[in-house]
Amino acid sequence: MGKGFQYPGTYYLPKGAKLGLLLDVARVLPAVKDWRDGLGAPVPCQVRWANKLYKAVAELGEEMRSKTFRELELYDGDDVAFIVVNF
């Protein structure tokens, strides 16, 4: 699990776990929300398969809270992170 979370790291979830569970456990950092609001730009949350191909991307906010995004099934080796741009 990448940057943008209060508790980043590697998580071992039960088979069939959904992205929503991981987002709830790892918690999005307030700094990520502040960064988005300060620039007025979306901060995408991305999920990649272990082979680094994109599986899903959603913007922080309503889109990330959507049932479709939260119900995405995670598999061993998947990577979840926020895309952060350094200026």
KAMO-V420869 format. One record per residue. SS is DSSP state (a for helix, b for strand, c for the rest). OMEGA is omega in radians with two decimals (* if undefined). Layout:
ss=<SS | SS>
omega=<OMEGA | OMEGA>
This chain:
ss=<c | c | c | c | b | c | c | c | c | c | c | c | c | c | c | c | c | b | a | a | a | a | a | a | a | a | c | b | c | a | a | a | a | a | a | a | a | a | a | c | c | c | c | b | b | b | b | b | c | c | c | c | c | b | b | b | b | b | b | c | c | a | a | a | a | c | a | a | a | a | c | c | b | c | c | c | c | c | b | b | b | b | c | c | c | c | c>
omega=<-3.03 | -3.10 | 3.07 | -3.13 | 3.11 | -3.14 | 3.12 | 3.09 | 3.12 | 3.14 | 3.08 | -3.07 | 3.12 | 3.13 | 3.14 | -3.14 | -3.13 | 3.14 | -3.14 | 3.11 | 3.14 | 3.13 | 3.13 | -3.10 | -3.06 | 3.10 | 3.10 | 3.14 | 3.05 | -3.14 | 3.12 | 3.12 | 3.14 | -3.14 | 3.14 | -3.11 | -3.13 | -3.13 | -3.06 | -3.13 | 3.13 | 3.04 | -3.10 | 2.98 | -3.11 | 3.05 | 3.14 | 3.00 | -3.13 | 3.13 | 3.02 | 3.00 | -3.12 | 3.11 | -3.13 | 3.05 | 3.08 | 3.13 | 3.08 | -3.11 | -3.07 | -3.10 | -3.13 | 3.13 | -3.08 | -3.11 | -3.11 | -3.13 | -3.11 | -3.12 | 3.13 | -3.13 | 3.13 | 3.13 | -3.11 | 3.10 | 3.10 | -3.13 | 3.12 | -3.10 | 2.99 | 3.10 | -3.11 | -3.14 | 3.09 | -3.13 | *>
